[in-house]
Amino acid sequence: MPILAKLREFLDQNQVDYTHTVHPLAFTAREVASAEHVPAREMAKTVIFLSEEGYGMAVLASDSLVDLEQLRLDLGLTRLRLATEAELGELFPACELGAMPPFGNLFGLPVYVDSRLHGADTITFNAGSHRDVIHMHWRDFERLVNPAIISFARRAGATA
């Protein structure tokens, strides 16, 4: 089942109010935010990492960058690196590369959301392709995914 259909079925089964939109091809989270006319701070991007405990999913606002060292420290890990494109292809075969939705629970992955994204009224994210997007209430996302909320991102352009 394509991930968009799986995701919509999951949201419908959990009685979530959401909107599915389709926009022109956009590859970066910032481009998607612009195409969808949403603030970059409400557009979520998904970053997959690998540590000695396995794969994990970091979710942050599109106007931010993952601080891998901070994420490693926050999670008490010894080693942490970004997943490779080959690994992403194996983990998310039904998704276009880089368009994974932030529902790690649908893929057996723990989800960590940056505190800057937490608490917004809505969350917008890629739904498996570089054209499909889901808009939903943050509280529903949090209820369904139950992510750990930690501070591991910094604004793009900010120095460490």
C-alpha positions, 0 to 999 in steps of 0.5 A: 500500500502506498504510504499516502493511502496507509497514512490517510487510512491511519488518520481516518481510523483515528478520527483525525481532522486533516487536509491533504493537498497537492502542490508543484514538485518541491524537494526541500521542506522550505520549498514545500512550505512556500508552495503550501503557503505555511510558515516555515516554522510549522512545516515539519521535516523528517531526518533519519539517524542511526545510533548504537540503539538503531534507527530513529526519526528526528522531526524539526521545523523546516527553518531549522537544522539538526544539531547531531551532537546535541541530539546524541547528547540528549539521547545519551548515545555514544554514536549517531550519524545520519542515515544514508540514501540507501538506508532510507530506501530500505526503511521507506520503500513506499516513499520518495527519498526525503519525503517520509512523513513524521509518523515513525510509529508506522515504521517501527521507529522512535520519534523525537520532535524538536521543542521549537516545533512542539506546541504549534497549532498545526503541523504540515508535512510531506506525505510520502512524495514531493507533491503530497502534503498533510496539514493537521492539528498538532494535538492530534499528531502528538496523540497519535505519535507520542513523540519525545520532545527535546531541543536538538535543532538550531535555526538555519544560518545560526552559528553553533 
